[in-house]
């Protein structure tokens, strides 16, 4: 799965592409704000389920969505799991590895669970935004909020260069696989060559992109394509749906707070 092709194809062909970017940005930021500050597992699961369902309903294949979720999980699991052994004072499980005794703490495990659910809920909010909204419309919305033009253009260039680097990484990896570079003892050597070549190749790709922009008379401001907007009736339906989602999340927060307050 090529990430650049996947993102670009979904952002311009999903069912929510005609909805104004401001509405989707507001929904993503609002739910992300709740996910960051809530301590309720139920609300975090509700946000994860709601935003993931909206993303999949918009036209994103479940297979691609799950592959994208696996990318942050590979970073989250090793880093967050360490907290289970470092935080807390009540051992829940003790075992030995190479004559080294390790204890998994109850408080640490609870903290790991909360951080994992909070991270995945926040990621689902961001995935909803970037999978249903073209980057050009996000940047246009940033302009409406009077964000400095240099920040907007840097955001766009960084966004494009990230996918240029990923595409180059995938191409080099495929070339190494074709030459049996990861067979038996060659795995570590091939991986080191891959990492060392990425810096040089990324600079070359960045220079090529800069020349391409200059050839198209780039002067510090990237023109954007305006997508067709929803009509008045569709706008009312979208506003109602957005209000309903926000009301459900808000009521869930109030319900959890009431239950915790009663305890």
Buried (B, 14 or more C-beta within 10 A) or exposed (E): EEBBEBBBBBBEEBEBBBBBBBBBBBBBEBBBEBBEEBEBBBBBBBBBEBBBEBBBEBBBEEEBBEEBBEEBBEEBEEEBBEBBBEBBEEEBEEEEEEEEEEBBBBBBBBBBBBBBBBBBBBBBBBBBBBBBBBBBBBBBBBEEEEEEEEEBBEBBBEBBBEBBBEBBBBEBBEEBEEEEBBEEEBEEEBBEBBEEBBEEBBEEBBEEBEEEBEEEEEEEEBEBEEBEEBEEEEBEEBEEBBEEBBEEBEEBBEEBEEEEEEE
